[in-house]
Amino acid sequence: MRIAVFGATGMAGSATVAEALSRGHSVLALSRRPGAEPDRPGCRSRAVDIADRRAVDSVLAEVDAAVLAVRLPPGQESAVAGLTRGLLDAAARRGTRVLVIGGSAPLHSPGDPDRLLIDDPAYVPAAWRSVAAASLEQFRVCREHAFDDWVYLSPLTVFEPGERSGRYRRGTTTLLTDAHGRSRITAPDCAIAVVDELEHPGEDRHFTVVGPE
């Protein structure tokens, strides 16, 4: 499979690139400022501003699927919704499947299925609310877009660097926790779920994953 990863130098993006390459896929690693490392077998790095719609359209013409793993600087998070809309517009023209690595705000609280996580201070304190609001708006952009070949992955409240255990548990629209009430996953384990979904698309348009206990 030919996979484009937007935000390839970030935590989620770099883990996704590594996982896809380990399975023999061809990867186009995209970021505004690619690293200085040379291209690896099966992987080409390219400088692309996701706000440049012509450049995005050109990228999608080269691949079978795209992963959006862009994280914006503090204070600019709200722009992610518009960038996501632009990517979906291009995907609609090209017929390219899109997987968005978003945020946990659109998930439902495990203690109250009628309450979104963004409205539960036990999981989203006030200091995180602006970031959470941006991810919720990003999810709404996906849900309301006419293009329907997208899937939205909500990582958990603690998304961190760490080891690749090779295991994860998948859920749908409610936050998952382990036996100790923790909600966390490492970037490498999340990347496994990303590439699994690309290889074997599920029926869920919105899903989440939790790491091993």
C-alpha positions in Angstrom: 0.0 0.0 0.0 1.2 3.6 -0.7 0.5 5.7 2.4 1.0 9.4 2.9 1.6 10.6 6.5 0.9 14.3 7.2 2.8 15.4 10.3 5.4 12.6 9.9 7.9 14.2 12.2 5.6 14.3 15.2 5.1 11.6 17.9 2.1 10.0 16.3 3.3 10.5 12.7 6.8 9.2 13.1 5.5 6.1 14.9 3.0 5.5 12.1 5.8 5.9 9.5 7.9 3.3 11.3 5.1 0.8 11.7 4.0 1.1 8.1 7.6 0.6 6.8 8.0 -2.4 9.1 5.1 -4.1 7.3 6.5 -3.4 3.8 4.3 -0.5 2.8 5.5 2.5 0.8 5.4 5.7 2.8 5.4 9.4 1.8 6.5 11.2 5.0 5.2 14.8 4.9 5.8 17.7 7.2 6.5 21.4 6.9 10.1 20.9 8.0 11.3 17.4 7.2 14.3 16.1 9.3 17.8 16.0 7.8 17.9 12.2 7.7 18.1 10.7 4.3 15.2 8.8 2.8 14.9 5.2 4.0 14.0 2.2 1.8 10.4 2.4 1.1 10.1 6.0 2.5 10.4 9.4 0.9 10.4 12.6 2.9 8.9 15.8 1.4 8.2 19.3 2.7 4.5 20.0 2.3 2.3 22.6 4.0 -1.0 21.0 4.5 -2.6 24.4 4.1 -1.4 24.4 0.5 -4.4 22.7 -1.2 -2.7 22.3 -4.5 0.2 20.5 -2.9 -2.1 18.2 -0.9 -4.1 17.3 -4.0 -0.8 16.4 -5.7 0.2 14.2 -2.8 -3.1 12.3 -2.8 -2.7 11.6 -6.5 0.3 9.4 -5.6 -1.1 7.3 -2.7 -3.8 4.8 -1.7 -4.4 6.2 1.8 -3.5 9.2 3.9 -3.0 9.6 7.6 -3.5 13.0 9.2 -1.3 13.3 12.3 -0.7 17.0 12.4 -0.4 18.8 15.8 -0.4 22.6 15.8 1.5 24.8 18.1 -0.2 26.1 21.3 -2.6 28.9 20.5 -3.1 27.6 16.9 -5.1 24.4 17.6 -8.4 25.7 16.3 -6.9 25.8 12.8 -6.9 22.0 12.6 -10.5 21.8 11.6 -10.0 23.9 8.5 -6.9 21.9 7.6 -8.8 18.7 8.0 -11.6 20.0 5.8 -9.1 20.9 3.1 -7.6 17.4 3.2 -11.1 15.8 2.9 -11.9 18.0 0.0 -8.8 16.8 -1.8 -9.5 13.2 -0.8 -13.0 13.5 -2.3 -11.5 14.6 -5.6 -8.9 11.8 -5.7 -10.9 9.0 -4.0 -8.2 8.6 -1.3 -9.0 7.0 2.0 -8.2 9.2 5.0 -7.5 8.2 8.6 -7.4 11.1 11.1 -5.5 10.7 14.4 -7.5 13.2 16.3 -8.2 13.8 20.0 -10.2 12.2 22.8 -12.8 15.0 23.2 -15.4 13.4 20.9 -15.5 10.2 23.0 -18.1 9.6 25.7 -17.3 9.5 29.3 -17.0 5.9 30.7 -19.0 6.9 33.7 -21.8 8.7 31.9 -22.6 7.6 28.3 -24.6 10.7 27.6 -21.6 13.0 28.4 -18.8 13.8 26.0 -15.4 13.6 27.5 -14.8 17.3 26.8 -17.5 18.1 29.4 -16.1 15.8 32.0 -13.5 17.6 34.2 -12.3 14.3 35.5 -10.7 13.7 32.1 -10.5 17.1 30.5 -9.4 19.8 33.0 -9.9 23.4 32.2 -6.3 23.8 31.1 -6.9 21.3 28.3 -10.2 22.5 27.2 -9.1 24.7 24.2 -7.1 21.7 22.8 -10.1 19.4 23.4 -12.5 21.9 21.7 -10.3 21.9 18.6 -10.4 18.1 18.3 -14.1 18.1 18.8 -14.5 20.6 16.0 -12.2 18.5 13.8 -14.3 15.5 14.4 -17.5 17.4 13.5 -15.8 18.5 10.2 -15.3 14.9 9.3 -18.8 13.8 10.3 -20.4 16.6 8.3 -18.3 16.3 5.2 -19.8 14.9 2.0 -16.8 12.6 1.5 -17.5 9.4 3.4 -14.2 7.4 3.1 -12.6 8.6 6.3 -12.1 7.2 9.8 -11.4 9.1 13.0 -9.1 7.6 15.7 -9.4 9.1 19.2 -6.2 8.3 21.1 -6.7 8.2 24.9 -6.3 10.9 27.5 -2.6 9.9 28.0 -0.9 9.5 24.6 2.8 9.2 25.2 6.2 7.9 23.9 7.1 4.5 25.0 7.8 0.9 24.0 6.0 -1.1 21.3 4.2 -3.9 23.2 2.5 -5.1 20.1 -0.9 -5.2 21.8 -3.9 -2.9 22.2 -7.6 -3.1 22.8 -10.0 -1.4 20.4 -13.3 0.3 21.3 -15.7 2.7 19.5 -17.0 6.0 20.9 -16.5 5.6 24.7 -13.2 6.2 26.5 -11.5 2.9 27.3 -9.6 2.3 30.6 -7.7 -0.6 32.0 -8.3 -2.5 35.2 -6.7 0.3 37.2 -8.9 3.0 35.7 -6.0 4.3 33.5 -6.5 5.5 30.0 -3.2 5.5 28.1 -1.4 4.1 25.1 2.1 4.6 23.6 2.6 6.1 20.2 4.1 2.8 18.8 1.1 0.8 20.0 -1.3 3.4 18.6 0.5 3.1 15.3 -0.2 -0.6 15.2 -3.9 0.2 15.4 -3.5 2.8 12.6 -1.9 0.5 10.2 -4.2 -2.4 11.1 -7.1 -0.1 10.2 -5.6 0.8 6.9 -4.9 -2.8 6.0 -8.2 -4.1 7.2 -10.8 -1.3 7.4 -13.4 -1.9 10.1 -17.0 -0.8 10.1 -16.6 1.9 12.7 -16.1 5.5 11.4 -14.9 6.6 14.9 -12.8 4.3 17.2 -10.4 4.4 20.0 -7.7 2.2 21.4 -6.1 1.5 24.8 -2.8 -0.1 25.6 -2.2 -3.4 27.4 -2.8 -3.5 31.2 
